[in-house]
Amino acid sequence: MSYTLNNKIKDLKPYDPIQGDYKIRLDANESFLAIPKEILEQFHNAVVQTAFNRYPDPYAYNTISAFARYYGVKNSLVTAGNGSDELISVLMSAFLMKGDRVITFSHDFSMYRFYTTIIEAECIEIPKNQDLTIDVDNVIKTANKIGAKMIIFSNPCNPTSLGLCKESVRRLISSVDALVILDEAYMDFWDQSLLNEVEQYDNLIILRTCSKAFGMAAVRLGFAVANQTLTSIVRAVKAPYNVNTVTQAFGATVLAQKEMLDKGVAQLVESRKALFGGLKQLELEYPKSLFLFNSCTNFVFIRTLYAKEIYEYMLENSVAIRYMGEYLRVTAGTVEENTEAVRLFAQFLSQRGA
Ligand SMILES: *Cc1c(COP(=O)(O)O)cnc(C)c1O
């Protein structure tokens, strides 16, 4: 007897983030802020009080309520997930049938394409404009022509750091029959969220996460927000106990700290401005070598002829950033981390005589 792997999975490789002991990690868009001591104490109490022998609340009621209060949306429109990553997978398996067409953009978050492969949907990748903006009219036209069942994209975008304004997103949603999955993982850093309008659409699901702006990537907590009909389906198709009790408690605790969260977001934005400013100086000095995209996020996206060399140079100096073909993505860090990253960029460019 011999077992044969099926075609859709046989060539897959496990997700491989940068591993190793780097002094400075600016490669995964995480927050550099630590959870304050008072909150850690509340985490501690939550752990001690957890009934570990019992299953979690399948609806994560307290967590969802804290989320809803923070953003001013209704509880009944929110579903919690084991990170928004899990929700992407759940939404695709629920709302798509084998062979259905899904529109993604290039470049955008790589997991979208990955999950379409697993469920055997057809992924149609629409290239972005030269300047990495989205041609909304073209997307609408294509979606309607090919009968797309889903359009999924991040706004603001990871990796480009660019944002699409509300008005354009609204136009896109209301001009297509496809279900639009709007991944607002970085929207805490920008002000063009559609969260408060979600009920006006019958084809919109918004994703949010605690992993980026709220500094809880380790906890694994994300949310899907949609109208009542769609929310009922999402709740029905997810695994009943997808969010563990500890994550629910930590999430509810942190999301109740509006002041702390707002202050944290402001600090991350300040940090990104500083990093952007430092790199912008270098762009002015070496206009042929670096091009910065405007950022609506907590990272800076750069086009450079020396992407691979700079990436390796940074690693040699114990700074991890993200390398993607002709681009580099650098997450905003502490003042010291940003300064070191900019210093290494400068050193590389001057040595290279770029
Ligand atoms: C980081 C990221 C996510 C994943 O968030 P988790 O909640 O940690 O799974 C989703 N979408 C985009 C665009 C991201 O950059």
The ligand as an SDF file (V2000), in Angstrom:
LIG
                    3D

 15 15  0  0  0  0  0  0  0  0999 V2000
   -0.8370   40.4540   10.6100 C   0  0  0  0  0  0  0  0  0  0  0  0
   -1.9690   40.4140    9.6760 C   0  0  0  0  0  0  0  0  0  0  0  0
   -3.0550   39.5700    9.8930 C   0  0  0  0  0  0  0  0  0  0  0  0
   -3.0180   38.4840   10.9160 C   0  0  0  0  0  0  0  0  0  0  0  0
   -3.4950   38.8380   12.0960 O   0  0  0  0  0  0  0  0  0  0  0  0
   -3.6710   37.7430   13.2440 P   0  0  0  0  0  0  0  0  0  0  0  0
   -4.8500   38.2670   13.9600 O   0  0  0  0  0  0  0  0  0  0  0  0
   -2.4140   37.8010   14.0410 O   0  0  0  0  0  0  0  0  0  0  0  0
   -3.8950   36.4050   12.6370 O   0  0  0  0  0  0  0  0  0  0  0  0
   -4.1270   39.6350    9.0260 C   0  0  0  0  0  0  0  0  0  0  0  0
   -4.1120   40.4620    7.9820 N   0  0  0  0  0  0  0  0  0  0  0  0
   -3.0730   41.2560    7.7110 C   0  0  0  0  0  0  0  0  0  0  0  0
   -3.1030   42.1320    6.5210 C   0  0  0  0  0  0  0  0  0  0  0  0
   -1.9640   41.2460    8.5520 C   0  0  0  0  0  0  0  0  0  0  0  0
   -0.9000   42.0020    8.2530 O   0  0  0  0  0  0  0  0  0  0  0  0
  1  2  1  0
  2  3  1  0
  2 14  2  0
  3  4  1  0
  3 10  2  0
  4  5  1  0
  5  6  1  0
  6  7  2  0
  6  8  1  0
  6  9  1  0
 10 11  1  0
 11 12  2  0
 12 13  1  0
 12 14  1  0
 14 15  1  0
M  END
$$$$
